[in-house]
Amino acid sequence: MKPRAQSRISVLRNTVLVLAGCAAAAGCQTQGGSMALDPDTTSYKRMVTQGPARTIVENLYRCPVKVGNHRISAVGQITATDGTVITVPAATAAQKGLGPKSADLYNECAQLTPKSSAEVSTANVPVIEVDADGEVITGFIVADNYYEMYVNGKLVSVDNTPYTPFNSAIVKFKVKRPYTLAFLLVDWDEHLGLGMEQFPLGPKGNPWYPGDGGLIARFSDGTVTDSNWKAQSFYIAPLNDPKEVVETGNLHDTTPLGRVHPVAKKPDCKDKCYAVHYPIPASWQSPRFNDSKWPRAYEYTDTDIGVRNLPAYTRYPELFEGARWIWSLNLVFDNVVIARKTVR
């Protein structure tokens, strides 16, 4: 047998064994029947969709009071060209009713809007126990638009406002070092499956506008979001052509499209736009997950994110001191991102 043929058989045999073991342990996440594996086991496959998704959830959250910028957090499903059924913008803990829900730093819908850091109290924020003999760590989080946060694989905080109005959160958890933080991040879209929204709101807004994302967080043990984190993209849209996404190793490169507003290109495909998706690995929340081949997170400025007038963030500069806004390579076109950091 030729060495190359033997190598191919070995790879196939190992893949079958991994799939079998994963299925037996019920530890693999499936996406429309497609098995997702860790990046050190097999390479990601891209899945391509075109056009709008079918709405399956009309709205995940209704603001109990009237506010100026409340958007509907709908959920949809769309079938890729290979037959994979994909949930858009993402399959989330919020949709599944999992918790705990985030405690509010600033939330207009809860009518909790401290004027400054001096008015912020963390006394009533519940402590989520990861390790009984660990230290209690407090974190402050702003995500555009949605986050869910895991510590060593345990779900400790789910954004209670999936889309808007823009809110910020406090989290407390008890853990020993080293520990791994893992965030699922979603830039919600109003045109489900197309990665677009109306901006600005009102009759003169552009209804086919590619939004942008962002995460900033600071923790009491000194951990902050910055380019030392890893960040990978899993849903990229809107695209005039799937070829606009170029895979370079594990980097999903869309640099020619422009990475931030206002230089990012505004595609003219509207409801004919494409999206490129990648299966989310089964154990991405785990400290044992191998993210060594993932790209490092990219840092962005307040101007890039468009938050200079966002009170959920700008009122509390002391709480986010030293932290940087992070996302994957493209702030505009990458709509679902996983960010990870191991704290030693």
N, C-alpha and C positions, 0 to 999 in steps of 0.2 A: 504494500500500500504506500502511495506517495505521502510524504510528510504533510503536504497541504491538505489532502483528502482526510488524513488521520486527524488533523487539527480541527477540520470542520465537523467531523463526527463527534469529537470530544466536546466541542462547543454545544452541539445539539443535545448530546447526552446530559451535559451539565444543566442546560436550560430546562430540559424535561424534569430532571431531578429537583431543581429549584421550584418549578411550578407545582410539582406533586407535593413537595414538602410544605410549600406555602399554603396550598389548598387544604392539606390535611390539618394544618395548624389554624386554619381560618384567619390567617394573618395578612392576607393580601387584599388590597383594595381593588375592586373592579370598577371599571368605568364603561357602562353599557356593554358588560360582558367581556371587556378587554382586560387582561391581567396586567397590572402595573408592578414593575420590579425596581429594585434599587439600582442606581446608575452603575455600580461596580459589578452587577450581574449581567445586564444586557443593555444595549443602547436604546434610547427613547425612539419611538416611532411618531412621526407627525401625523396628525389627522386634520383634514381640511373640510371646512364647511363654507357654504355660500348662502346668503340671504338671511332673513329673520328666523328666529326660533319660535316655537309654539309655546305660549304661556301656560305654565302648569300651576303657578302660585301667583295670584293677583297682587298680593302685597304682604310682606313679612312683618311690617310694623306700621302702626297708625299713631301719629302724634296726638295725644289727648287734648292739646291746646292749639290754638291757631298761631302759626309762626310763618315767617316770610319765605322760608326756603325749604319746604318739606317736599321730598320727591318719593315716589312710589318705589318700593324695593320689591319688584316682581322677580320671578324665577321662571326660566324656560328650559325647554329641551330641543335639541337639534340633532339631526342625523348626519354624520360625516360621510364622505364619499366612499369610505370603506365599510359603512354600515354601523359604525360605532355610534351609540346614542350618548350624547354629551349634555350634562346639565350646565346651563349658563345663567349668570356669569360664573358660578361655581356651585358645587355641592358643599353646603356649609353646615356648621353646628347650629346656626340660627334657624335654618330651615328644618333641621331634625329635632328642634326643641331641646337641644342639649345646653348645659350651663356649666358653671355659674355665669349669670349675666354680669356685665361690667358694672362696677360702682362708678358713679358720676364724679368727675372733676368739674365739668361744665356741660350742661345739657338744658337747652331751652325747653324741650318737651317736658322735662321733669321740673322746670322752673327753678333750676339750681344754677346760678350764674354768679359765682363769687367775683368781686371786682378786682381782687389782687390775690397774690399768694398768701398774704397775711390772713385772709379770710378762709383759707382752705384747711379743712380738718380731715385727717385720715383715721380718726379714732374709731369710727363705726364701720370701717371697711373690714369685712370678714377675712380671716387668714386661711388660705387654702393650704392644707398640710400635704407636702410631698414627702418630707422626711421628718419623723417625730423629733429627732435630735438635731434638726437643722437650725439655721438662723432665719429670722423673719426679715424679709426683704420687701420694700415698698417700691412700686413703680408708677410712673406717670406716662400715659400713652396718648398719642393722637394718630389716627389712621384715616387716610382718605381713600376709600370711604369706610371699609369694614376690616376688622381683624378678628382672629381668634388666636389665643395664645396658649401654648403648652410648655410645661416645665418637666423635663425628663419624661416626656410622653403623656403627662397628666394634663387634662384640660383645666386651666385655672381662670380663664376670662374669655367671655364671648361678647363682642360689641353689641350693646343693647339697641343701637340705632344703625341698621345696616347701610343706609344711604345718607340722607340728610334729614334734619339740619346737622351741621358739623358739630360734633361733640368731642369731649376728651374724657379720659378714664383714669381711675386709680386701681391698682391691683396690689394685693399683699399675698405672699406665699412663704412657706417655711421649707427650706431645702439646705442640703449640705453641698459643698463644693467637692469636685467639679459638678456643674449642672449645665444642662442644655436648654436654651430658649429656642422655641420654634413658633413662627407666626405664619398663618395663612392670611394673605392680604388680597383684598378684592377692590378694584376700581369699578363700582357698579355701573351698569349701562341701562339706559332707558329703552334703546332699540336692542332688545335681547338678541345675542348672537352676532351683533354687528359692532359692538364696542363704541357706541356713540350715544350722545345725549344732547339736550337742548342747552345752549349757552349764548348769552345769559338768558335767564327766565324772562318771559314776556313776549308780546307779539312780534318784537323786532329781533328776537334771538335766532341763532342758527340752529335749526332742529337736527342737523347732521354734523355735530361737533365731536371730535375725538377728545374725551376728557383726559385726566391724568390722575396719578395715584400719589402715594407717599406714606412713610412711617417715620415717626420720631418717638423715642422712648428713652427715659432715664430712670435708673434704679438706685436705691439707697446704698448699695454696696459698691457704687462707682461705675457699674456697667452702663454703657450708653450705645445707642445706635450710631454706627460709623462704617467706614469701608473695611473694617476687620470682620464684618459679618459676611455670610454667604447669601446670595439671592439668585433664585432661578425663576424664569417665566414659564407659564403654562397655557396662556390664552392670549393670542396676539391678534389685534384687530383695531380699526378697519383697514383692509388691504385691497388695493386695486387688483393685485395678483399675488397668489401664495408665494411666488418666487421672490417677493420682496423680503421674505425671511430666509436668511442664509445661515445654515448650521455650520459653525466653525468649532469643532470639538463639541463641548457642551454649551457653547455660547449661541444664543438665538439672536443673530445680528440683524438689526434693522437700522443701523446708523444712517444710511443714505436718506431715510425718511425724515430725519431730524428727531432729536431725542427729547426736546423740551419745547413748550410754547414760548414765543410765537413762531419759531423757525420750523416747527413740525409741519409737514405737508398735510393739507386737508384733502383727502381723497374725494373724488366726485362720483363714486360708485353708488352711494346712498344704499337702498335696500338690495343692491346687487353685490355689495362688498363681500369679500372673503374673510375668513378667519383661519388661523393655524393654531391647533391645540396639541398639547402633549399630555400623556397619561400622568397623573399625579402618583408618585411612588407610594407604596402601601405603608411604609413605616417612617414617613418623613418626620413625624413628631418625636421619634425615638432618639435617645442619646447614642444608640448604636448605629444609627443610619450613617452611611458613608457619603458625606457631602464634599469630599476632598476634590472632586473634579468639577464642582460647581463654580461658576464665576463669583468673584467677590462682589459685594454690594457696591453700588455707585452712590456717591454723596450728591445731594442737591441743596440749593439755597432756598431761603424763604421766598425769594422772587420766582425761582423755578417752579415751586410748588403752588404759588399764588396765594399765600397765607398772610400777607402783611396786614390784612384787615380782618383776620379770623380770631375773634375774642377767645374761643376755646383754647387757643394756643398763645396768642400775643399777650394776654393778661398775666401770664405766669412764667416770665422768662427765667426766674430763679429755679423753677421746677424742672426746666429742660436744659439747664446750663451744661455746656460741654457736649450735648447730643447733636447729631446731624440727621437731617432728613435722608432717608435711604430708599432705594427701589432697585430694580434690576436695570439692565442696560438702557431701556427706553421708558422714560417716565410717561409718555403719551400712549404708545401703542401696546405696551405690556399691561394687560388687565388683571391677570391673576398671577401672584408672585408668592413664593415661599421664601422666608428669610430665617436664617439659623445662626446661632452663636453658642459656642461652648465656653462657659466661664470657669476659669481654673483658679 
